[in-house]
Amino acid sequence: MDILLKYFSDFTPRQMEQFAALGDLYTEWNQKINVISRKDIDSLYERHVLHSLSIAAAFEWKPGTSVIDIGCGGGFPGLPLAIFYPEVKFLLVDSIAKKLTVVNEIATAIGLENLTTQHTRAEAIRDRKFDFAVSRAVAALKELWFWSKPLLKSPAQTLPGNHPPGLICLKGGDLNVEIQQSGTRPRIMPVKNIFPEPSFDDKYLLYIPK
């Protein structure tokens, strides 16, 4: 929890309580359903929560913004972002139901009212549009863009004060080939420039506007 307060100083008391509760909740649920690497659970706040919040540090989302988290797994980056942005609506989707069980139970335990889940694949969603799609290390950029592009609102629907609708994803390692194969030209932001921690040395934030 201290690592969050190193970079954020304006959490509300409710947000403080919600973030503080994640440690015990994820530790408890991870013993039942493995959604976080065993070796990473002790670094939950840095490697998972803070990593997710790099999106919040780079993008300001206005009230009423809608976000879909594609392949959310145990709830990252969507769940920490839902705590950070209580007036933004989040839909977290995953093809593995037991992972969504963890997300739903934790969201209920901390009183998150702006997060819903759906047991599906992103490409199966046909009836909704979102301002942003977010994802973390779920698939190659080419696939992520293929899945997310039909789900995004048009640039003309950009909310005042927001970036244009687009895909925001967290990636690691050498991305040159992956970006080339995707046919996209993302804006690339090193996470270590946002949070200068050693664990983020090879982590990147990619943004592809529609």
N, C-alpha and C positions, 0 to 999 in steps of 0.2 A: 504493500500500500504506500510506503514511503516514496517509492520510485515515482508514483503518480503525482504526489505532492511536490516533488522536485521540479516538475514541469507545469503543473496546473495549480493555481492559487485561488480560483474563484468558484470551486464547487459549492453548491448549496448544501445545507445540512442533510437533506434527503439523499442527494447524490453521494455524499460522504458515507452515509449508512449503507447505501446500495453497493458501492464499490468495496467497502470494507467487508461486506458479507460474502463476496465472491470467493474469497480464499477458502473458507471452511466449506462452502457449498460445493465448489468444484472438487475439493479434496474428497468429500464424502461421496459424491456421485461418481467420481472417477474410479472409485473402488468397486462400484457396481457395474458401471458401463464405461469402458475405456475410451474416452474422447480426447484425452490429452496424453502425450507420451509420458510414461512414468518418470523419466529423467527430467521432464520439463515442469512437472507439477509444482516443484519448489520454486520455480521461476515464473509462476503464473502471471504475476503482475507485470513483470518486464517483458517476457517473451510473447505474451498473449494479449493482456489488457492494454499495456502501453503501446505495443505494436499496432493494435487495432486503432488506438486513439491518434496515431499519426495522421489518419484521415481527417479527424476532427481538427487537428492542428493546422492542416493544409487547406481545408475547405470549410467555409462558413455556410451552414444550411439554415434557411429561414423557416419559421413556423409554417406548417402545411406542406413541407417537402415530403415526398414519398421515396422510399429506398427499398430495393430488393437485395437481399444477401444470397448470392448463388452458391449453393454447396456450403452451407454455414457450418457443418460439422457440429462441434460442441457449442457453437454460438459466436464464433469470431469471423469477421470483426463486428457483426451486427449487434450483439448484445451489449458490449461496452459502449457502442455508439448510441444505442437507444437510451442508455443511462445519461450520456452526455447531452443528447438532444431530446428532451422529453416532449417537445412539441413537433417532432418529426415522426412520421409513421413508417414502421419497419415491417417488412415481410421476410422471414427467414425460411428458405426452402432447402431441403436436402432429400436425397433418395433413400436414406437410411433412417427408418422410423425411430430406432432406439436413441439415435443422437438427438432427435427432436424432443424425445421424452425428457432428456436432460435439460435442454433449452427451456422447455415449457415449465418444468418444475422449478428451475432457478428463477425464471422470470416471475412466476407466481410468488415464490418465496420472498422476493425483494419488492414486489408490488409494481412491476413494470406494466404499464397500461397502454403503451404505444407500440407493443411488439406482438405480432402474431406469427404463426408458423404454418407451413403447408408441406405435407409429405408428397413430394412430386419432383420432377425434373424441370428445370427452368424452361426447356424447349416445349414443355407440355402446357405452359400457361399461355392462354390466347386472349383472355378477356380483360386484362389490366395493363395499364401503362404506368411507368415510374419516372421520377426525375433522375434518379441515379441507380445504377447497379454496382454493388460492391462484391468483392470476392478476395479470398486469401489462399493462394497456392492450391487451387482445386484442379485446374486443368491448364493446358497450353493457352497462350493469349489468343491464338486464332480461334479456338473453340469458345473461349469466354466471350469474345466479341460477336461470334456467330449467334450465341445463345442470347446475349444481352441486347443486341441492337434492336430486335423487334419489340422488346419490352420497354424501350425508352420513348419518352415523349419527344415531340419535335422541338427544335431549337426555338421556334416561335412561342412555345409554351413555357419558356424559362421564367421562373419566378423572379421578381425584382430582387436584386442583391445576390442571387445565386449564380454559380457557373452554369453554362449551358448543360443540358442533360447529357450524361455520358457514363462510361464504365470507369470505375476507380478500383484498381486491384493492387494487392500487395504481393510482390514477387521477390525471389532471391537468386543470387548467383549471376552467371554470365547470360545476359538476355539478348545478345545480338542476333543469334540465329532465330530465336523464338519470335522476336519482333519482326525480323525480315519475313519469316514465314507467315506472319499474321496479316501482312499487307496494310498495317496501320502505322501511324506516326504518333505514338503517344508522347505526352509530356512526361518526362522522367524526373522524379525527385528522390534523391538518396535519403533514406530514413535517418541516417546518421547526421544529416544536416539539420534535421528537425529535433531529434533526440540523440545527442552524441554519446551513445553507449556502445561498448565493444560488440555486444551481441547483434547490433544493427549494421555492422561494417559492410555486409554484402546484401542488404535489404533495400528494396526500392518500392516507391509508390508510383504507379502508372495511371495516367488519366487520358482517356480517349473520348473526346466530345463527339456526339452524334453528328 
